[in-house]
Amino acid sequence: MDVSLVGQERLPAAPLVQPCRPTVPTRVDGSARGAATAMAAPLTPVPLRRQRPVTPSRGRAPLAERRRAVGGGAGTRRVGGQGPSRRPSSTSGGRDRGRGGAYDAPVPLEPLSPSAGDRFAAAVAGFLESAHLVAPDALPSLISTTARALGATAASVWLADHQQRFLVRVPGRAGDERHPIEGTMAGRAFISSEVVEASHESDRGPMWVPLLDGVDRIGVLELEVPATTDEVAGRFRHLASIAAAELIARGQYSDIYTITRRQRAMSLAAEMQWQVLPPNSFAVRDLSVAAMLEPAYDVGGDAFDYAYQDGVLQFAIFDAVGHGLESSLMSTLTVGTYRHRRRSGDELDRTARAIDTMIADQFGDARYATGQLGRVDVSSGRLTLVNAGHPPPLLIRNERVVGPLTCPPRLPFGLGHLAKEPPGPMFDEQLEPGDALLLYTDGVVEARRSRGSDFGLERLEHFLHRALASGLPVAEMLRRLSHEVLDYYGGQLQDDASMLLVRWHPAR
C-alpha cells in the first residue's frame, strides 16, 4: 500500500447499488519390504486390448445421451467440470474430454466397465497401501507405476509454478524441464480442468489429465496410452483425483514440491505470506471462489482468506501499509486475528474491531492496514460487508460491471481509535443468481508504469467484461487478470496486487 494514499477519498460520493475412497483392506506392515510386497501383485501391468476411439460417425452415442448416462464411479467423482459455456482455447491439435464453462461445479465421472473397475480397484488399493510409507520425492514414481498398471506405457507429474505460467516436472529443481501453460496441450488441460489428448491416426499418443485439489488446479498428469477412449480417459481421471490428494497430503512433510514450483528465489516476507494463505480456488455447487496474489516471489503486505461452513462463505482481503518484512508480519497477524475471531463465532463487526485493536496495540499509530470482510449466505445470496478504508468491491451482474458497492466507510484497521464517531453499519446487499463480487487491493489499479499511466479501474472493468463474456471459470479469470496486471507493469510492481472473486450461482 502506498502511504501517500492515506486520507484520500476512496469511495464515490453516491452509492451505485443501495444496500439497503471406497474402503479397501490395508496391510499393517511398517517395513519398506512390506510396502513393496503389497504393490507387487496388483501393480503387474495388465495389457489392454487395443481399441479404436469411437467417433460420432462410427456409432458413438450423442454427447447429451452419454452425459445422461453418467454415474458415480467407484465412489469417486471429477471436480472441475465447468458448466455449459465456451471453453478457452490455448492451442490446436488435440481433443478435450469433458466440458467447459463458467462455473466450477462438480460433475460425476463416467462409470468404468466391470473388468476395468476391478483392475482399477486393485491398482488403487496397492497405491494407497504403499503411499502410507512412500517418501514424498518418490510419490511421483509410485503414481507412474500405478498408471502403468492401468495400461499407460509412461507417466509423469507436472506441477504449476506459483504464478501459474509454467508446468514443472516433478521431481525436479527450480528451472528444470517445464511446459508453458499458454499455447500447449498440457496447459490446455490445466486451464480447462479437462482431459486433453493428442490426435493421432494410430490412436496412440500422449494424454494430459488435470490434477485437482477440489477445483484448485495444482498441475497435470502426463500419460502415454495405447488407446484414447472415453473409458481410458475416465480411468485416468480417477487416478489423477487420488494422486492429487496424495500430493497435497505428502507435500506437508517435504519441501520438494514447493521448491519445484519456484521459478526464482523468494523473499523472506513472501515465504511467510504464502504459509498463511488458503488455496487459490474453492467451489461448492452454488458458489465459487478464486484469488491471486502478485508479485508471487516478493509479496509483503497483501493477504486474503476465506472459509466455508454451514452454508455460509466468509472471506476477507487485507493490505498492510508499507513493504517487506514488517508489512508481512502485520499481515500475518491480521489474518491470524481474523481467523481467531471467525472461528470463535464473532460477527463481522466484532471481528473488525478485534483486528483494529490488535494492530493498534502491536504497531501503534504509525502502522495500519486496510481491508474488507465479507459474508455470503449461500442459500439466499445475502451479502454482508465491512470496509475499513479499502477500495470498494466491484459488483458484476449479467456479465457486466455495474459499479462499486459503496459500503459505509470506516478508518483503516489500527486507526479506529482516532475516529470522532462510531463506525457506520455493516453493508447488506441481495445478490442475484450469477452475480460476482471482485475484491482487490490498490496495487491492482493505482501503481504506475515507469513511463505512462496506471492500470486503472476502467481497464480492470474492461478485462472483467471480456473474461465474463468468454465464459471463463473464476479461477482462470483471475489467473489471466493477474498476468495482465503484471505484464502491464513490465513484470515490476511497485505495490502488492491481490484479487479475490466470489461468484454465487445457485443451482436452478
N, C-alpha and C positions, 0 to 999 in steps of 0.2 A: 504494500500500500504506500502511496506517495503521501508523505506527511503534509505537503503543501495543500492537500485537498481538505484538511480539517477545517470545519466551519463553513465550507461552501455548500450551497443548496444542492441537494442531490435529487429531490423529489419534484415532480411537476406541481404547478400551483393548483390545478384542479384534477380530481381523480377521473381517469378514463373508464374505470369499472367501479361501481359502487359496491360497498360491502353488503353493504348493509350499513434285499438281494434274495432271489429265492434262497431259503435256508439250505446250506449244504453241510454235510458232516466234515469236520476238520480233525486232523491228526495232531495230537499233542506231542510234539517232539521238539525239543529245544536245540537240536543239532542241525548243522548245515546239511549233513548227510540225510537226515530225515526229510528236510525240505526237498532235496533233490530227488529222493525216492518217491515222494508224493507227486512230483511232477512227471516222473518217468513214464508211467502208463498213459495218463490222459493226454500227454503232450506229444505222443508219437504222431508225426504228421500223417494225416489221412488224405490220400489223393482224391480230388474232386473229379466227378465225371464232367468232361468238357461240355459246356453248354453254350449255345448261341444266344446272344441277347435278343429278347423278344421285342420287336418293334411293332407299332400300330399296323403296319402293312403285313405283318406275319401273324396276326391274330391276337395281338395284345389287347387286353380289355381297356376300354377308355379310362382315362385318369380318374374321372369322377367315380366310376364304379369301383376302381381299386381303392380309392380313399374311403368309400363307404364300407369296404370290407376290412379296413384296418382295425386291429385289436391290439390289446396289450400283449407283449411278447416276453414270456418267461419272467414276468414280474418287473420288467424294466420299461423305460419309456425314453423317447427322444425329446429333449427340451431344446427349443430354439427354432421351431417352425414359425414362420413369420406372417401368417395370415395372407389373405388374397390381395396381392398388390404387385407392384413391379419389382423385379429382382435387380439389384445393382449389377452392372456388367463390368468386369475387370479385365477380361481377356476373352479370346475366342479359341475355338478348337477343342472344347471339352463339353461334357454333359453334366448337368446338375440333377441329382436325385432328391426330390423333396419340393418344398415350396417356399417362396419368399414373400416378404411384405412388411407392413408397418408395425405390427405388434409382436412382442416376444412371448407368445402364448404357447404353452406346452402342446405338443402333438404326439399321439401314440405311435409306436413303431409297428410296422407290419410283422405279423407272426412268422416264425420260422416253420419249415416243414418238420414233421416228427423226427426224421432221421437227423436233419441238421440241428434241430433243437437238442437232441441227445448229445450230439458231438459238442455243441456249444456249451451245454451244462457241464460236461466232463472237463472241457478245457478251462472253463471259468473256475470250477472247483479246484483244479490244480493251481491255477493262477492265484486264487485267494489264499490257499494254504501256504504257498511259497512267499507271498507278499508280506506275511507277518514278520519274517526274518530277513527279507532281502535288504541289502544296503541301498540307500536312495540313489547312488550313482549307478547301481546295477538294475534298477527298476526298468529303464528303457529296454534293456536286453531281455528281461522277463516278458515285457509286453510284446517284443518282437518274436520270442519263442512261442507265445500263445497265439499270435497271429498266424505263424506258420502252421501250427496245429489245426487252425481253422481253414487252411488252404492257401494262404499267401505264400509267395516264394521269397519275399523280403519285406521288412517293415522298419520304419524309423520314426522317432518322435521329434517334433519341432515345436518350440515354444515362442510366443510373441515377445518381443522386447518391450521395455517399459513404455515407449512412445507408440507402440503398435504400428511400426513402419516395416519391420522385418520379422521373419520366422527363422529362428536359430536352432540348428540341430543339437539334440541332447543325447549323450553327454558331450560337452564341449567347453570352450573358454570364450570369453568375450571377444567378438570379432571373428569367430570361426565361421564355417560354412553357413550361408543364410539365403533365404528367398525373400525378395521384396514382396510385401503384401499387395501392393498395387501392380497390376499387369501380369500376374502369374496365376496358374490354376490352383496352386497351393493357397495363394492369397484369396482367390475366389471362395474356396471352401471356408476360410476364416471369416471373410466378410459376410457371406450368406448364411453361415451356420448349416450348410448342406453338404452332402457328399458330392464331390466333383470327380469325374473320371475322364481320362483322355479317350478320344475317339480313334479307334484303330480297326482296320479291316479284319485283323486277326482275332478281334475280341479280347486281346490280351493287352495289358498295359497298366500304367500307374493309376492309383485311386487315392484321393485325399479325403480324409474324414475329420470333421471338426472335433476338437477336444473341448468339452463344455463343462464348466462347474455351474450347474443350473443353467442359466443363459449366459453366464460370464465366459467369454471366449479366452481360453488360455493357450491355444495352439492348434496343430493339426497332426494327425497320424497319417504318414505316407506309406502306401502299400503297393506291392506288385502282386497282381492277382491273375490267375489263368482264365477267369471268366467274369465279366462285369454284368451280372444280372441283378434284378431287384433283391433277390434272396441273399446274394453275396453282399450287396450294399447294406442290407439290414443287419446281417450277421456282424459286420464290422462296425456299424453304428452302435450296436450293443456293446461290443468290446471297447470302443472308444469311450463310452459312458463310464464303464468300470475303470478303465485306465486313467481317465481324468480324475476320478475320485481318489485313486491311489496316489497320483502325482501330487495332488493338493495335500493329502494326508502326510506322505513321506517328506514333502518339502518343508514341513515344520521342524524336521530333525537334521537338516543339512542346508548348506549354502550353495550346493551345486546348481540348483535351478535358478536361484537368484543371480548368481554370478554369470550363468549362461545368458540370462535375459538382458544383462547390461551391455550396452554398446560402447560405453565410455565410463570414465571414473565418476563416482557420485560423491557429492559433498556430504560432510557430516550432518549438516542441517537436513538435507534431503533424505539421508539414511534414517534419521529419526522420524521424519514426517511420514515416510512410506509405511513405517511399522504401525502407525495408528489408524491408517485408512482402511475402510472396508473394501470389498471387491468393487470393480468399476461398474458392474451392472447386476441387476436383480429383477425378477419378474414373478408375479403370480398371474392367475387367469385374468384378473380385471385391472392390473396395474403394472407398469414398467418403470424402472429407474435406471439411469446411467449417469456417470460422472467421469470427468477427465481433469488432469492437473498438469500444468506446464510452468516452467521448464522442468521436465521429469528428473533431471540429474542435478539440479541446483535450486530446487524449490525451498522456500524458507517458511513464510508465514501463512500461506493458504492451507485450508483443510476442509473436508466435507465428511459427513457421516449420515447414516440412515439406519433404521431398524423397523422390522415389520412384526407385529404381534396382535393377535385377537382382532384381525380385520382392520387394523389401523397402521398406516405408514407414518413414522416420524422421521424428519430429515432436517439437516442443517448445513450451512456453509459459513465459513469464517475467514477473515482476512486480518491477520495481526500486523500492526504497524511495523515498518522497517523491513530489514532483510537479515539473512544469516542466522546464526545460532540462537541469538536472543529471541528473534521472532519465532523460530521453530520451537523453542522452549515454551513461549507463551501460547502458541497454537496447540501444542501437545497438552498443556494444562487446561486449555479451553475445551478441547474435545473430551478430555477426561472428566471435567466438571459436568459437561452436557450429558455424557453417558451416565454418570453417577446419579444425577437428578432425574433423568428419564427413567432409569431402572428403579428408582425409588418411587415412581408413580407421580411425580410432580407434573402439573400443567405447564404449558409453555411460558406463561407469565412468571411463575415462580422460578422456573429453570433459568430464564433470562436474568432475573435478579441475582441468582446464585453465581452465574458467570460474571456478572458485573462486579459483585463483591469480591470474588476470588482475584480478579485482575487488579482491582484497586488495592487489595491487601498485599498482594505479592509483588506488584510492579510500580505502584504509586501513580501519581497523576501524569507522569511523562510517557506512560505506555498505555495503549488501548487496542481494541480490536473491534472491527465492525462485524456484523453477522446477521443471519436470517434464520429463524427457527420456524419449522412448518409441521403441519399435521394434516393428513387426509384420511377421512373415514371412507374406506374402500366400498362399503355397501351403499352409501348415499352420495358420495362425491363431495361431501362438505369439507372445505379447505379452511384452515386457520393458520394465521401467520403472525409472527412478531418480528419487527425490523428494528435493528439497532444501528442506525447510521449507515446502512448498506444500500447499494444501488437496488431499486425496486425490481422484483422479478417480472419477467415478460409472460403475459398470458397468450397462448396460441390456441386459436379456435377456428375450426373449419379450414385448417391448413394455412392460416394467416395469423400474423402477429397483430392482435387487436390493441395492444398497448401495455404499458406497465401497470401493475396493481399498486395503487397508491396507499400503502399501509400507513397508519398513524405513526409519525416519526418519533424516535427515541434517540437519546445520545448513545454513542458507541459504548460497548462493554468496557467497564473500567472508569467511565466518566459520569456514571449515573448520579453520583452524589453532588455533581455540580448543577443539576437541573433545578430550576426555580419552582417547578410544579411537578406533580406526579406524572409518570409516563402515560401516554394515551392508551386506549383499549386495544385488545387484540383485534386483528382484522379477520373478517369472515367473508367467504365467497362460495357460492354454489357452482361447482364445476358442471359442465355439460359433457355427455359422453364423447370421448375423443379429445377432450381438452388436454393441453400440455402446459407445464409451467417450467420456465428456464430461470434458474438462479445462477448468477455469475459474479465474479469479483471485478473490481475496477481495472485490473490489469488486462482484461479482455478488450476493453474499448478505449481506455484512456492513455495507454502507453503510446509513445510516438516513435516513428522511424527516425534514424539519424538524419534523413532528409525526407521531408514530406509530412503528410498528415497522419493522425492516429487511425486505428482500425474503425472506430466509431460505431455508434448504435445503429445507424442506418445500414451500414454494411452487414452488421450482425443480423438484423431483421431480414435483409435480402437473402442471406445464406439460409436462414431458417425456412423461409418461404420455398426456396428451391429444393431443399432437402426434404421437406414435408411433401411437396408435390411429387417427388420421385418415389415416395413410399418407403424410405429408409427406416429400419428399426432404430430405436432411440440410441442404442449403444454405437451403431455405425454412424449415426448422425453426429454424435459428439466426437467420435474419433476423427472424422473428416473436418469438423469445425476446429478442433484443437490444432490440427495440421495447418489449416488455412490461416489461423491467427499467427502461429509460429512462423510460417513461411512468409507472411506479410511483413513481419519484422525482421526478416532475413536470418531467422534462427536465433536471434539475440533479443530476448525480452528484458525490458527494464524493470518489470514487476512480475510477480507471480500471476498466472491467469488460470482460474478454475471455473468449472461449469458443472451444474447438476441439473438434470432434466427429469421431471416426473410426468408420466402420462397416464391418465385414467381412461380405460377403455372397457367398460363393463360389458360382459357377455350379454348378447341380446337373446 
